[in-house]
Amino acid sequence: MQRADINRVRASVHQQCGSSVMIQLDRGRNKVDVQRGVIQNAYPSVFTILVDDEREGNPPQLLSFSYTDIITRDIRMKLC
């Protein structure tokens, strides 16, 4: 993993702040969660996504991820 890769991912996420995304979280042991959220903020080391799980009746959650999570494919994002 190179510094240029992280900078490219960081710039891409920062550019998409406020956008609605579909995230696929790899929880390990063949467990995968798919949720819809909005990218809230992009910080130097992490970014945050506000997930509103309406069908389960849960309150909105603010999740944070590092940019290396995208590079290592622990999280996959797609714009909605």
DSSP file (Angstrom, degrees, kcal/mol; ACC not computed):
  #  RESIDUE AA STRUCTURE BP1 BP2  ACC     N-H-->O    O-->H-N    N-H-->O    O-->H-N    TCO  KAPPA ALPHA  PHI   PSI    X-CA   Y-CA   Z-CA
    1    1 A M              0   0    0      0, 0.0     2,-0.3     0, 0.0    67,-0.0   0.000 360.0 360.0 360.0 128.2    0.0    0.0    0.0
    2    2 A Q     >  -     0   0    0      1,-0.1     4,-1.5     0, 0.0     3,-0.4  -0.694 360.0-118.6-107.0 159.0    1.5    3.3   -1.1
    3    3 A R  H  > S+     0   0    0     -2,-0.3     4,-2.4     1,-0.2     5,-0.2   0.842 113.9  59.4 -61.2 -35.3    0.9    6.8    0.2
    4    4 A A  H  > S+     0   0    0      1,-0.2     4,-2.1     2,-0.2    -1,-0.2   0.860 102.0  54.0 -64.2 -35.5   -0.4    7.8   -3.2
    5    5 A D  H  > S+     0   0    0     -3,-0.4     4,-2.2     2,-0.2    -1,-0.2   0.929 110.0  46.0 -63.8 -45.5   -3.2    5.2   -2.9
    6    6 A I  H  X S+     0   0    0     -4,-1.5     4,-2.8     1,-0.2    -2,-0.2   0.906 112.0  51.3 -64.9 -41.4   -4.4    6.6    0.4
    7    7 A N  H  X S+     0   0    0     -4,-2.4     4,-2.3     2,-0.2    -1,-0.2   0.881 109.9  50.3 -63.1 -37.9   -4.2   10.2   -0.8
    8    8 A R  H  X S+     0   0    0     -4,-2.1     4,-2.0     2,-0.2    -2,-0.2   0.915 113.1  44.9 -66.2 -43.9   -6.3    9.2   -3.9
    9    9 A V  H  X S+     0   0    0     -4,-2.2     4,-2.6     2,-0.2     5,-0.2   0.914 112.6  52.2 -65.7 -43.4   -8.9    7.5   -1.7
   10   10 A R  H  X S+     0   0    0     -4,-2.8     4,-2.5     1,-0.2    -2,-0.2   0.913 110.8  47.4 -59.6 -44.7   -9.0   10.4    0.8
   11   11 A A  H  X S+     0   0    0     -4,-2.3     4,-1.9     2,-0.2    -1,-0.2   0.888 112.1  50.3 -64.6 -39.5   -9.5   12.9   -2.1
   12   12 A S  H  X S+     0   0    0     -4,-2.0     4,-1.1     2,-0.2    -2,-0.2   0.921 112.8  44.8 -65.8 -44.7  -12.3   10.8   -3.5
   13   13 A V  H >< S+     0   0    0     -4,-2.6     3,-0.5     1,-0.2    -2,-0.2   0.914 112.4  52.2 -66.4 -42.6  -14.2   10.4   -0.2
   14   14 A H  H >< S+     0   0    0     -4,-2.5     3,-1.1     1,-0.2    -1,-0.2   0.868 107.6  52.8 -61.2 -36.4  -13.7   14.1    0.6
   15   15 A Q  H 3< S+     0   0    0     -4,-1.9    -1,-0.2     1,-0.2    -2,-0.2   0.787 107.9  52.0 -68.5 -28.1  -15.2   15.0   -2.8
   16   16 A Q  T X< S+     0   0    0     -4,-1.1     3,-2.3    -3,-0.5    23,-0.3   0.278  75.3 140.5 -95.1   9.9  -18.3   12.8   -2.1
   17   17 A C  T <  S+     0   0    0     -3,-1.1    23,-0.2     1,-0.3     3,-0.1  -0.295  72.2  23.2 -55.4 133.7  -19.1   14.4    1.3
   18   18 A G  T 3  S+     0   0    0     21,-3.0    -1,-0.3     1,-0.3     2,-0.2   0.323  96.7 126.5  90.3  -6.8  -22.9   14.7    1.6
   19   19 A S    <   -     0   0    0     -3,-2.3    20,-2.1    20,-0.1     2,-0.4  -0.555  64.0-116.5 -85.9 148.6  -23.5   12.0   -1.0
   20   20 A S  E     -A   38   0A   0     18,-0.2    60,-2.6    -2,-0.2     2,-0.3  -0.697  40.1-178.5 -82.9 132.8  -25.7    8.9   -0.4
   21   21 A V  E     -AB  37  79A   0     16,-3.1    16,-2.7    -2,-0.4     2,-0.5  -0.929  29.4-135.2-133.0 155.0  -23.8    5.6   -0.5
   22   22 A M  E     -AB  36  78A   0     56,-3.1    56,-1.8    -2,-0.3     2,-0.4  -0.959  30.4-161.5-105.2 123.6  -24.5    1.9   -0.2
   23   23 A I  E     -AB  35  77A   0     12,-3.3    12,-2.6    -2,-0.5     2,-0.5  -0.882  13.4-159.7-113.5 141.9  -21.9    0.3    2.0
   24   24 A Q  E     -AB  34  76A   0     52,-2.6    52,-1.9    -2,-0.4     2,-0.5  -0.969  14.6-159.5-118.4 113.6  -21.0   -3.3    2.3
   25   25 A L  E     -AB  33  75A   0      8,-3.2     8,-2.2    -2,-0.5     2,-0.8  -0.821  10.7-144.9 -99.8 127.3  -19.2   -4.2    5.5
   26   26 A D  E     +A   32   0A   0     48,-2.8     6,-0.2    -2,-0.5     3,-0.1  -0.820  19.7 178.0 -90.1 108.1  -17.1   -7.3    5.8
   27   27 A R  E     -     0   0A   0      4,-2.7     5,-0.2    -2,-0.8    -1,-0.1   0.412  44.6-109.4 -92.3   0.7  -17.6   -8.5    9.4
   28   28 A G  E >  S+A   31   0A   0      3,-0.6     3,-1.3    46,-0.1    -1,-0.2   0.019  93.0  61.0  89.6 159.5  -15.4  -11.6    9.1
   29   29 A R  T 3  S-     0   0    0      1,-0.3     3,-0.1    -3,-0.1    -2,-0.0   0.886 132.8 -57.0  50.0  46.6  -16.3  -15.3    9.0
   30   30 A N  T 3  S+     0   0    0      1,-0.2     2,-0.5    -4,-0.0    -1,-0.3   0.730 102.1 138.3  60.4  26.5  -18.5  -14.8    5.9
   31   31 A K  E <   +A   28   0A   0     -3,-1.3    -4,-2.7     2,-0.0    -3,-0.6  -0.906  26.4 177.5-103.2 125.7  -20.6  -12.2    7.6
   32   32 A V  E     -A   26   0A   0     -2,-0.5     2,-0.4    -6,-0.2    -6,-0.2  -0.994  13.3-161.1-131.5 130.1  -21.5   -9.2    5.4
   33   33 A D  E     -A   25   0A   0     -8,-2.2    -8,-3.2    -2,-0.4     2,-0.5  -0.920   3.9-161.6-108.8 136.2  -23.7   -6.2    6.3
   34   34 A V  E     +A   24   0A   0     -2,-0.4     2,-0.3   -10,-0.2   -10,-0.2  -0.979  21.5 162.0-118.0 124.4  -25.2   -4.0    3.6
   35   35 A Q  E     -A   23   0A   0    -12,-2.6   -12,-3.3    -2,-0.5     2,-0.4  -0.941  32.7-130.0-139.6 159.4  -26.5   -0.6    4.7
   36   36 A R  E     +A   22   0A   0     -2,-0.3    16,-0.9   -14,-0.2     2,-0.3  -0.912  40.5 144.1-111.2 138.6  -27.3    2.8    3.2
   37   37 A G  E     -AC  21  51A   0    -16,-2.7   -16,-3.1    -2,-0.4     2,-0.4  -0.898  43.4-105.4-156.7-175.7  -25.9    6.0    4.6
   38   38 A V  E     -AC  20  50A   0     12,-1.8    12,-2.7    -2,-0.3     2,-0.5  -0.989  32.2-119.4-125.9 131.1  -24.6    9.5    3.9
   39   39 A I  E     + C   0  49A   0    -20,-2.1   -21,-3.0    -2,-0.4    10,-0.3  -0.590  34.8 179.2 -69.7 118.3  -21.0   10.5    4.0
   40   40 A Q  E     -     0   0A   0      8,-2.3     2,-0.3    -2,-0.5    -1,-0.2   0.948  54.1  -6.2 -88.2 -58.6  -20.9   13.1    6.8
   41   41 A N  E     - C   0  48A   0      7,-0.6     7,-2.4   -24,-0.1     2,-0.5  -0.958  49.4-145.7-141.6 155.1  -17.3   14.3    7.1
   42   42 A A  E     - C   0  47A   0     -2,-0.3     5,-0.2     5,-0.2   -25,-0.0  -0.978  23.1-178.5-124.4 117.3  -13.8   13.4    5.9
   43   43 A Y        -     0   0    0      3,-3.0   -29,-0.1    -2,-0.5    -2,-0.0  -0.544  44.5 -93.6-105.8 173.3  -10.9   13.9    8.3
   44   44 A P  S    S+     0   0    0      0, 0.0     3,-0.1     0, 0.0   -34,-0.1   0.846 121.3  17.6 -59.3 -34.8   -7.2   13.3    7.7
   45   45 A S  S    S+     0   0    0      1,-0.2    22,-0.9    21,-0.1     2,-0.3   0.702 130.1  20.6-109.9 -25.1   -7.2    9.7    9.1
   46   46 A V  E     - D   0  66A   0     20,-0.2    -3,-3.0    21,-0.1     2,-0.3  -0.865  56.4-147.1-138.8 168.5  -10.9    8.7    9.0
   47   47 A F  E     -CD  42  65A   0     18,-2.5    18,-2.5    -2,-0.3     2,-0.4  -0.964  17.7-135.9-135.8 156.3  -14.3    9.5    7.5
   48   48 A T  E     -CD  41  64A   0     -7,-2.4    -8,-2.3    -2,-0.3    -7,-0.6  -0.882  10.8-165.7-118.6 145.6  -17.8    9.2    8.9
   49   49 A I  E     -CD  39  63A   0     14,-2.8    14,-3.0    -2,-0.4     2,-0.7  -0.998  15.8-141.7-129.0 128.8  -21.0    7.8    7.5
   50   50 A L  E     -CD  38  62A   0    -12,-2.7   -12,-1.8    -2,-0.4     2,-0.5  -0.827  21.4-164.2 -91.4 115.1  -24.4    8.4    9.1
   51   51 A V  E     -CD  37  61A   0     10,-3.2    10,-3.0    -2,-0.7     2,-0.6  -0.888   8.4-168.3-105.6 125.3  -26.5    5.2    8.7
   52   52 A D        -     0   0    0    -16,-0.9     2,-1.3    -2,-0.5   -16,-0.2  -0.924   3.1-165.9-115.4 104.9  -30.2    5.3    9.2
   53   53 A D     >> +     0   0    0     -2,-0.6     5,-1.1     6,-0.3     4,-0.7  -0.673  16.8 168.3 -93.5  83.5  -31.6    1.8    9.4
   54   54 A E  T >45 +     0   0    0     -2,-1.3     3,-0.7     1,-0.2    -1,-0.2   0.868  68.7  56.6 -66.8 -40.1  -35.3    2.6    9.0
   55   55 A R  T 345S+     0   0    0      1,-0.3    -1,-0.2     2,-0.1    -2,-0.1   0.781 109.5  45.9 -69.3 -25.5  -36.6   -1.0    8.5
   56   56 A E  T 345S-     0   0    0     -3,-0.4    -1,-0.3     2,-0.1    -2,-0.2   0.585 105.8-125.9 -91.3 -10.9  -35.2   -2.2   11.8
   57   57 A G  T <<5 +     0   0    0     -3,-0.7    -3,-0.2    -4,-0.7    -2,-0.1   0.647  59.7 144.9  76.2  14.5  -36.5    0.8   13.8
   58   58 A N      < -     0   0    0     -5,-1.1    -1,-0.3     1,-0.1    -5,-0.2  -0.540  54.5-106.4 -83.2 150.9  -33.0    1.6   15.1
   59   59 A P        -     0   0    0      0, 0.0    -6,-0.3     0, 0.0    -1,-0.1  -0.343  52.0 -79.0 -69.5 160.0  -31.9    5.2   15.7
   60   60 A P        -     0   0    0      0, 0.0     2,-0.4     0, 0.0    -8,-0.2  -0.289  48.6-151.2 -60.2 143.7  -29.3    6.6   13.2
   61   61 A Q  E     -D   51   0A   0    -10,-3.0   -10,-3.2    -3,-0.1     2,-0.7  -0.928   9.1-142.5-118.5 142.7  -25.7    5.5   13.8
   62   62 A L  E     -D   50   0A   0     -2,-0.4     2,-0.3   -12,-0.2   -12,-0.2  -0.923  25.0-171.0-103.7 112.1  -22.6    7.4   13.0
   63   63 A L  E     -D   49   0A   0    -14,-3.0   -14,-2.8    -2,-0.7     2,-0.4  -0.793   6.9-154.5-103.6 144.6  -19.9    5.0   11.8
   64   64 A S  E     +D   48   0A   0     -2,-0.3     2,-0.3   -16,-0.2   -16,-0.2  -0.948  13.1 178.9-121.1 144.5  -16.3    5.8   11.2
   65   65 A F  E     -D   47   0A   0    -18,-2.5   -18,-2.5    -2,-0.4     2,-0.2  -0.958  24.4-124.0-137.7 153.0  -13.8    4.1    8.9
   66   66 A S  E >>  -D   46   0A   0     -2,-0.3     3,-1.0   -20,-0.2     4,-0.6  -0.612  27.8-116.8 -92.6 161.0  -10.2    4.6    7.9
   67   67 A Y  H >> S+     0   0    0    -22,-0.9     4,-1.4     1,-0.3     3,-0.6   0.781 114.2  63.8 -68.6 -25.8   -9.2    5.1    4.3
   68   68 A T  H 3> S+     0   0    0      1,-0.2     4,-2.7     2,-0.2    -1,-0.3   0.752  89.2  68.9 -70.1 -21.7   -7.2    1.8    4.5
   69   69 A D  H <4>S+     0   0    0     -3,-1.0     5,-2.1     1,-0.2     6,-1.5   0.859 101.9  46.3 -61.8 -34.4  -10.5    0.0    5.1
   70   70 A I  H X<5S+     0   0    0     -3,-0.6     3,-0.7    -4,-0.6    -2,-0.2   0.908 112.5  48.9 -72.6 -42.7  -11.4    0.8    1.5
   71   71 A I  H 3<5S+     0   0    0     -4,-1.4    -2,-0.2     1,-0.2    -1,-0.2   0.896 115.4  43.2 -65.5 -39.9   -8.0   -0.2    0.1
   72   72 A T  T 3<5S-     0   0    0     -4,-2.7    -1,-0.2    -5,-0.1    -2,-0.2   0.459 112.2-122.1 -85.1  -0.3   -8.1   -3.6    2.0
   73   73 A R  T < 5S+     0   0    0     -3,-0.7    -3,-0.2    -4,-0.3     3,-0.1   0.766  72.6 132.3  64.4  29.9  -11.8   -4.0    1.0
   74   74 A D  S   <S+     0   0    0     -5,-2.1   -48,-2.8     1,-0.2     2,-0.4   0.746  82.4  27.4 -73.7 -24.7  -13.0   -4.3    4.5
   75   75 A I  E    S-B   25   0A   0     -6,-1.5     2,-0.4   -50,-0.2    -2,-0.2  -0.998  72.9-164.0-134.6 139.7  -15.7   -1.9    3.4
   76   76 A R  E     -B   24   0A   0    -52,-1.9   -52,-2.6    -2,-0.4     2,-0.4  -0.988   9.9-163.9-123.9 133.1  -17.0   -1.4   -0.1
   77   77 A M  E     -B   23   0A   0     -2,-0.4     2,-0.4   -54,-0.2   -54,-0.2  -0.914   9.9-177.9-121.5 145.3  -18.9    1.8   -1.1
   78   78 A K  E     -B   22   0A   0    -56,-1.8   -56,-3.1    -2,-0.4     2,-0.1  -0.994  30.7-117.5-139.0 132.3  -21.1    2.5   -4.1
   79   79 A L  E      B   21   0A   0     -2,-0.4   -58,-0.3   -58,-0.2   -60,-0.0  -0.425 360.0 360.0 -67.5 141.3  -22.8    5.9   -4.8
   80   80 A C              0   0    0    -60,-2.6   -59,-0.2    -2,-0.1    -1,-0.1   0.385 360.0 360.0-101.9 360.0  -26.6    5.7   -4.8
